[in-house]
Amino acid sequence: MSQSQFSLLGKRRFLPFFVTQSLGAFNDNIFKQSLILAILYKLNVDGDRSIYVNLCALLFILPFFLFSALAGQFGEKYPKDRLIRLIKLLEIAIMVVGAVGFLYDHLSLMLAALFAMGTHSALFGPVKYSILPQHLHENELVGGNGLVEMGTFLAILAGTISAGIMMSASSYAPIVSTAMVLVACLGYLASRAIPFAAAASPEMRLNWNIFSESWATLKLGLGQTKAVSRSIVGNSWFWFVGAIYLTQIPAYAKEFLYGDETVVTLILTVFSIGIAAGSMLCERLSGRKVEIGLVPFGSMGLTVFGLLLWWHSGDFPQNVQANNWLAILGYAQAWWVLLDILGIGIFGGFYIVPLYALIQSRTPEKERSRVIASNNILNALFMVVSAIVSIVFLSVVKLSIPQLFLVVSLMNIAVNTYIFKIVPEFTMRFMIWLLSHSMYRVEHKDLERIPDEGAALLVCNHVSFVDALLIAGSVRRPIRFVMYYKIFNLPVLNFIFRTAGAIPIAGRSEDLIIYDQAFKRIAGYLKEGELVCIFPEGKLTTTGEIDEFKSGMTRVLEETDVPVIPLALQGLWGSFFSRDPDKGVFRRLWSRVTLVAGPALTGEESQPALVRERVAALRGTVR
C-alpha cells in the first residue's frame, strides 16, 4: 500500500528542506508586509505613500531579473545543501539590517534590506525546485511539490497576518525586528539538517555578466522540449493571473464588498487555503505520478471560477460603515464570492503543481537549476506585465475590477488553448485522466514490475476499445501501443493514439504495407529503449475470455530480444466500451477495473501459449 505524501514530513531527505523554505517564505512576508504597513501608517514619509508602496513591489521583484541567471549557475556548480546554508546565513545578515531600519525608523535601510531579501529569494528559487528530484523518488515528486506549494502559500498567509498583528502594537519596531531575526536564525538551523545534494556540474565556469547570462538562461529554458518549454510559459502565465488577483483583492474588498482590512485577510486566507488544498489533492488525483492531464483540468477551473467571481460581484449591499469579516459572512452573496475564490485557489494548485513536477522530471540534471532560473526570470517578467495590464485596463480602458477578472478569465482560455495546441500531450493526458477517473475506477497491482528504464514488451489481454488509454493512464512511463488500425482510426480516440505515438497494424492479408511498417516501427522503438505494448489476440474479445495469442509477438522478439511483462485487465467485460452483447449504456458505470502486472519473462521463453497462460492466470476469474 502506497504511503501518503505526508509521510515525507517524517523523512530527513525532505523535512529539513520543507521547514527551511517555509520559514523563508514566512519571513519574506513578515518583512514585506510590515514595511508596507509602516509606510502607510507609521513612518513620516515625504510625498505620496502609494509611490513608496509600489517602489517596494519593484525592489522585491527586480532581483529576479538581475540575479536568477547567477542563481541557476550556482545551483549547478555547487552542492545544493551547502548553497542553501550560505543563502540562509545571508538572510540573517539581511534581517539584521532590516531590524536596524525598523528600530531607527530608517526607511532607506528598510528598502535596501527589501532589495537584498528579493536577492535572497532569487538565489533560493532555482535551488529550491532543483533539489527535490535529487532527494525524492519519482513517485514522490508530485506529492513533494504539493507539500512545498502548500507550505509556501500557508507561510505567505501566516506572514501577512502576523505582520498585521505585530504592526498593530504600539511598540511594533522591537517586536517586528526580533521576529525577523529569530525566524531567519531558525531557517538557518533547519537548513543544517538538509542531506548532501551533489553539484550537477562542478566544472562549470561562471559567467558573471548578469545580462548576457540572463539572456542565455532564458534561451536555455525556452529551448527545452516543447513539453518543458511550454510548461515554463504556462507556469509564468499562472503567476500573471495570480498577481492580478492578489494585487486587486484589497481594492476589490473595499470597493465591491464594502469591507475593511479584515475582509482582505479573509479573502487571502480562503485563496491560500484553496491553493494548499489543490496542491495536496494533486498526488491523489495523479496516482503518485507526474500527471500533466491535471493541467487542462486546472486551467478550466481557473476560467470557470474567474467567470463566476465576475458574475457574483455585482450589486453587493452597502452599509453605512465598512463590513468586517463577520458581517460579510452574513450575506449569501459573499459566500458565493468566497467559494469562487476558493475554487480559483484549488484549481490553481491543480494547474501549477504538475507543471513544476514536469519541468523537474524532464529537464537534464545538469541544466535543471538554470532552467528553473529561466522560469523565475519569466515569472518576474509576467508579474511586471500583469501590473502594466492592470493599469491599462483599470485606468485607461476604465474597466471595473470584476470586469478585469472577466478579461483575465477569457485571456486564460486563449493562452492555454495555444499551449495545449502546441503541446497536444497535455490534452491527450487530460482525456486519459478524465476517462480513468470518471467512467472507471482504476486500481493497480504490482506495476513496479515494469522497468523504470530500458526496453520491454508489455503483453495484455484485449477487452475494450479503451484498453490502451487505461494502461497509459496507469503506467508512469510513456508506452507505444500496437493496435488494430480500425481502432486507431476511431474518432476522438484517434487524436489520443496519434499524439501518444501508437502503432497501427493490420492483418497480413488485409494490408501488407501497414503490417510490415508496424513491425519496423516496433523494432525501432524497442531498440531506442522504449516500452511497447501489444494485444496478441489481435482483436477485442467477444466472449470475455482470452483468445489465442497470435504469432506476431514471436516475430517481434526474434527481431529484438527484450524482456516480456505480462499484464492483465480485470473488470472491463460488460463495460460500455466492451463487446458484451448484454451491456447497457449505464451498466457498470464507474466500474472497478484492475491492471495487474506479472513477473518478467525472457524473450527466449516467451512463447505465445506460455505468455497467454501467464496473462490468464493474472486475470483470474474476474472478466
N, C-alpha and C positions, 0 to 999 in steps of 0.2 A: 504493500500500500504506500502510495506517494505521500511524502510529508508536505505540510503546509509551508508556504513561503515564510511564515512567521518563525519557523524553526531556524531560519538563517540568523535570527536575532540571538540565538544561543551558540553561534559559531564564531570563533576568533577571527576567521578569514573575512567576516562581514561586519560583526557588531562594532568593533572599534572605528571602522571607517564610517559606518552609519551614524554613530554618535558624533564623530568629528564633523561630518558635513552638515548634520542637523544643527549643531551648535554654531557652525559658521553662518548658516542662513539665519538663525535666530539672532545672532549678534549684528549681522548686516542690518536687519530691520529695526532692532532696538536703536542703533545709531542713526540710521536714515530718518526714521520717524521722529525720534527725539529732536534731531536737528531741525526738521521741518516745523515741528510744533514750537520749538524755541524761537525760530524766525517769526512765526505767525503771532505768538502770544507773549514771549518772554524778553526778547532782546530789543534794545534800542537800535533800530535799523533806519538808515537814511534811504529815502526813496521808496519805491513800490515793493512791498514784501513779496508779491507774486513773482516778480523778476528773480528774486533770490531762490524761491521755491523751484522755479523752472531751471535755474542755474544748478541746483542740487541734482536734479534729474540728469542734466547734461554731464556734470562732473563724474557721476557714477557710471554712466554708460560709455563715456569717451575712452577709458582704458581698454574696453573690449575691442575697440577699433585698433588701438595702438599696440597692445601687448598680447593679444590672443595668439598671434603667429609665433612670438617668442615662447609663449607658454606651451604651444604644441611641440616646439623643438625640445624644450626642457623635458617634456613628458616622454619623448622618445630616447633622449640621451642619458638620462639619469634614472636610477631606481625610484619608482614612484612612491614607495613608503618614506624614503629619505626626503624626497621633494616635498611631500605633504607636511612633514615635520618642520622643514625650513619655512614653508608658507605660513604655518601656524605660529611660528616664532615671530614672523613678520607681522602677523595680526596683533600679537601682544604689543609690539612696538607702536603700531598704528593707533591702537586703542589708548595707549598711554598719552600719545599726542592729542587725541580726541578728548580724553578726560581733562587734560590741562586746559583745552579750549573751553570746555563746559564750566570748569571751576572758575575761570577768569573771564567768562563771557567774551571770549576772543573768537569772533566769527571767522576770521581768516584762517586760524588754526583748525577750526572745525571743518571748514571747506577743504583745506589741504588734506586733512585726515579722511574726508569723504572720498576725495580723488584716490588716495592711497588704498582705501578699502575697496574701491572699484577695481584697482590694480590687483589687489589680493584675490578678488573673486574671478578676475580674468585669468590669473595664473592657476587658480584651483580648478576651473571648469574642465579643461582637457584631461587633467589627471583624474578628476572625479569620475568621469564616464569611461575612460580607457582602462582603469584599474579593475573594473568589475569583471570583464571577461578573463582576466588573469586569475582571479580568486574564486570565481563561480563556475560551476559546471554548466553545460549548455542548457540543461533542463531547469536551471535555477536563474537563468539570465532575465527572463520576463518578470519573475517574482521579485528578484533583487532590484530591478529597475522600478517596479511598482512600489516597493518599500522606500526607495530613495526619493521618488516623486512625492509619496505620501509624507515622508519626513520633512522634505523641503517646504511643501506648502503649509503644513501644520506649523513648522518652525517660523515661517514668514508671518502667519496669522498670530502666533504666540508673541513674536517680537513686536508686531504692530500694536497689539493690545497692551503688552507690558509697558511699551514706551508711553502710551496714553496714560496708564495708571501712574507711572513714576513721574511724568511731567506735570501731573495734577497736584503733586505735593509742593508745599511752599519752599522746601529746601531740596529742589529737584536735582541741582547740579551734583552734589556728592553722591546722591543715590544712583543717578544715571552713570556717573563716572566709575563708581565701584562696580556696578553691574557689568559694564562693558569689559573692563579689565578682567574681572573674575571669569566671565564666560569665555573670553579668549584664552585664559590660562587653562580652564577645563578642557577646551578644544585641543590644546597642545598635549595635555596629559593623555587624552583619549587617543591622539594620533600616535603616541609612543607604543601602543599595543598593536598597531597595524602590522601584519606579517610582511615579510620581504616580498617585493614585487620587482622583478628584474627589469633592467633597462632593455628596451626593444632594439635600439640602435646606438650602443655606446660609442661607436666610431664616428657618429655624425659630427660634421663641422657646423658650428653655429653661425648663422647669418644674423648679425646684429642690426642690419638695416631694416627697421620695422616696416617701412613702406614696401620695399621690394619683396620682403618675406611675406607680408600680409597678402600681397597680390599672388605670390606663388602658392601660398597656403589655400587661398580661395580656389585657384585653378586646380589644385590637387583634390580638394573636396568635390568640386563640381565636375571633375574629370573621372570620378569613380564610375562604376557600372551604373546604368540608368536607375536601377532599384535603389542604390545607395544615394546617388546624387539627387534624385527626386525626393527621397526621404529627407535629405537635408533641407531642401526647399520647403517641403511640407511641414517640417519641424519649425522652420523660421516663420512660415505663414501662421502657425498656431500662436507664436509669440506676438505677431502683428495683431491678430484678433484679440488675444488675451490682454495686450497692452491697452487697446482701445476700451475694452470693457472695464478693466481695473482703473484706468485713468478717469473715466467718466462716472464711475459709481458715486463718488462724493456729491458731484453736482446733480446727478440723477436722483439720489436720495433726497436732496434738499428741494429741488425744483418740481419733481413729479410725484414724490411720495410725501412731500412736506414734512420730512423727518429731520431730526437733529443728528449729532455725531454718533449717538448710539445706534441709529438705524444704519449708518455707514458700516459700523462694526458688525452689525447683524448680517448685512449682505455679504461682506467679506468673509465672515465665518461660514455662511452657507456655501459660498463659492469654494472656499478652501476644503470644506468637508466633502463637497462634490468631487473635486479633483482627487482627494485622498481616496475616496470610496471607489471611483472609477479606476484609479491606478491599482488598487488592491484586487479589484474584480478581474483585472486583465489575466492574471495567472489562471484562475478558474475557467474563464471563458476561452482561453487559448490552449488549454490542455497542457500547460507547462512547457510550451514550445513557442518559438518566435512566430506568431500568427499575424501576418500583416493583413489578413482578411478583416481584422478588427478596425483597421484604419478607415475604410469607407463607411463602416458602421458608425464610428465616432464622428466622421465628417457629416453624415446625415443628421445625427443627433444635434451637433452644433448648429446646423442650419435650422432644424425644426424648432428647437428651443429658443434660438435667437429670434425667429419669426413670432413665436408665441410671446416672448418678452415684449416685443413691439406692440403686439395686439392687446396685451393686458396692461399697458402703461397709460392708457388714456382716461381722462375724467376721474382722477382719484379725488375723493372727498377732502376738502381743505378745512382745517381747524383754525381757530383764532391764533393759537400758539402751535409751535412745531411739535410733531408727534415724536415721542420716544419709542424705543423698540417694543415696549409692552403695548403701547397704544396702537402701533402699527399692526400688531398681531390680532387686534380686534376687528380688522377689516378683511372680509373674504377675498377681495381683490389683491390685497397684499400677499396672501397665502399663494395665490396663483403666480405672482411675481417671484416670490421666493422659490417656488417649485421650478419655475423656468430657469432661474439662476443655478439651482442645484443640478438641473438637467444639463446645462451648459458645462458645469464642472465635471460631472460624471462622464459625459461623452468626450470632454476634453482629455480626461485620463485614458479612455479607450483609444483616443487618437494618438496621443503623444508617447505613451509607454512602448507600444510595438515599434514605433519609428526609431526611438533610441536603441532598442534591442536589435533591430535590423542593422542599423549603422555599425554598432559594436561587433555583431557576429559576422558581417560580410565584408568588413574592411581588413586588409592585411595588417598583421600585428605591428609591423614596422612603420605603418602610416597612420595608425589608429588615433594617436594623440593629435596629430596635425589635422586629420580630417575632422575631428571633434572641434578643434580650434577654428577651422574654417566655418563650421556650423555656428560657433559663438560669434564670429565676425558678422556672419549673415543675419543671425538673430538680432544683434545690435543695430544693424542697418535697417532691418524691417521694423524695429521698435521706433527708430527715428522717423522712418517713413509714416508709421502709424500716427505719430504726433502731428506731422505735416498734413496728412489726410484728414485728421480730426479738425484741425484749424480751418482747412479749406471748406469742409462740409458744414461746420458749425458757424463759422464767421463769414465766409464768402457766399456760400450757397444758401445759408440761413436755414439749415435743417435743424430740427429738434434732436435731442439726444436719443429718444426712441426711434426716430427716423434714421439716425446714424446707425443704430443697431440693425435696423431693417436692411440698409445698404450693405453693411458688413456681412450679414447672413447671405444676401444674394451674391456678393463677391466670393464668399466661401464656396458656393456652388460652382462658380466659373473656374476658380483656381484649382479646386480639387478635381473637377471634371478634366481639366487639362493634364494634371498629374496622372490621373488614372488612365487617361487615353494614351499618354506617352509610355506608361508602365502598366500594361494590362494585367500583369501579375497581381496587382492589388485587387482588381475587380474579380479576377479568377479565384483568388484565395477567399474573397468575401462570399462568393457564390458557394464555394465548397463549405466554408464555415457555416453559412446560413442553412444549407441542406443538412449538415451533420448536427445542427443544434435546433432544428425545427421539426422536420419530418421524422428524424431518427434520434434516438439516444445511443450514442456510440461508446462502447466500452472497449478497452484494450487489455490484452493479456500477453505477456512475455514478448512485447515488441522490442525489448532490449536485445533480443537475439539477432535483429537486423543490424549489421555492422554500421558504425558511425562513419567509417571511411572505406573507400575501395569498392570495387565492383561486386555485384551479387545479382543472381537471378531470383526474383520472387515469383512463386507459383501459387495461384489461388483458384478456388472454385468460382464458377460464374453463375450468379443467381439473378442479377438485375441490371438494368441499364445504368445504374449509378454506382456500381461496384468500385470502379476506378476512383470516383470522387470521394467515396467514404474511406478508401485506403489512403488516398493522397492527403486527406484531412487528418489522418491518424498518425502517419509516419513523419518524423521530423525532417528527413532528407527529401529532396526532390526525387521523383520517380518518373521514368519513361514507361508509359503503358503501351502495350501492344494490344490493339483491339480491332474487331471486325469493322471494316471500312464503312458499313452502313450505320453502325452505332456511332462511329467517329463523325459522320456527317449529319447527325441529328440536330435540328435547330436548337439554339441556345447552348446546348451541351457542347456543340462543335467549337464554340468560342473558347470554352474552358480547355478542351482537349488540345486545340491548336496552340494556345498560349502555354500550356504545360509541356509541349513538345511530344505529344503522344504519337505513336507509330501506327498508321492504318495498315491493315493487312487483309488480303482477300484469299479465298481458296485458290489452290493452284489451277484448278480447272476454270475458275471464274475470271481471273485476271492475272496472268503470269507476271506481268510487269510489276504490279503492286506487290505481288507475292515476293519476288526476288528483291525489290527495293527495300521491303520491310526487313528481311534478314540482313542485308548490308548495313542498314541503319542500326539494328540491334547490336551487331558485332562492333560497329564503330563506337557506340555509346559505352558498351562494356569495356572495350579497350581503353577508353578515357576514364575508367574508374567510377562510372555511374551505376545507379540501381535501375534495373529493367524488370517490369512486372508483366507476366503473361498469364493468360487464361487458357490452359491447354485443351479444354473441352472444345474450344473453337466456336461455341455458341452458348446462348443462355439455356439453362436447364428448363425443360417444360414440365417436369415432374417434381422438382425439388430435390431429386437425387443427383449425385455427381456422375456425369457421363464419363466415358472412356477418354483418357488423355491421348491426344494425337502425337504424331512423331516430330512435330515442329520443334519441340523442346530439345530433342536429341540432336537435331541439326544445329541449333544454337550452341549447345555445349561442345559439339565437335569442332566448331569454328573458334570458340572462346571458352577455355576451361575456367569457370568461376564457381564459387560456392552457390548452392541452391538452398533457398529458405522457403519451406512450405508455409503457406498461410491458409486460413480458413475463415470464411464469413458465416456466422451463426445468426439466425433470426430474420433473414431477409425474405424468405419464401412467404408469399401471401401479402407482401407489402405492395404499395401502389405501382412501383416500377418493375416488379417481377412479372413472370408469365403465368402465374397461378390463375387458372380459369375461374376460381371462386372468389377472387379478390374483389373488394369493393373500394369505392373512392376513399372512404373514411375508415376502412378496415385497417387495423393495426397502425393508425396514425400515431406518430411519435413512438414507434415501436422500438424495443430494445434490440440493438444489434451489437454483436461482439466480434472483434477481429483478433484472431489467435495466431501467434507465430510458433513454429516448431523448431527444433534443433537443426542446424545447417547440415546439409549433405554435400559430399564432394561431387564434382562433375561426373566422375567415373561411375559412381554408384547410383546416379540419378536416372535410372530407367523409368520411363513413363508409368509403368504398372506400380513400381515401388513408391514413386512420388504421389501417385493417386491414392495409394493406401495410407500414406502419411497424412495427406490432406483430409481424407475421410475420417481418420482417427481424431484429428484435431477438431473437425466439425462436430463429431459425435452424433447424437440423435436430434440435435436442435437444428431444424432446417431453416 
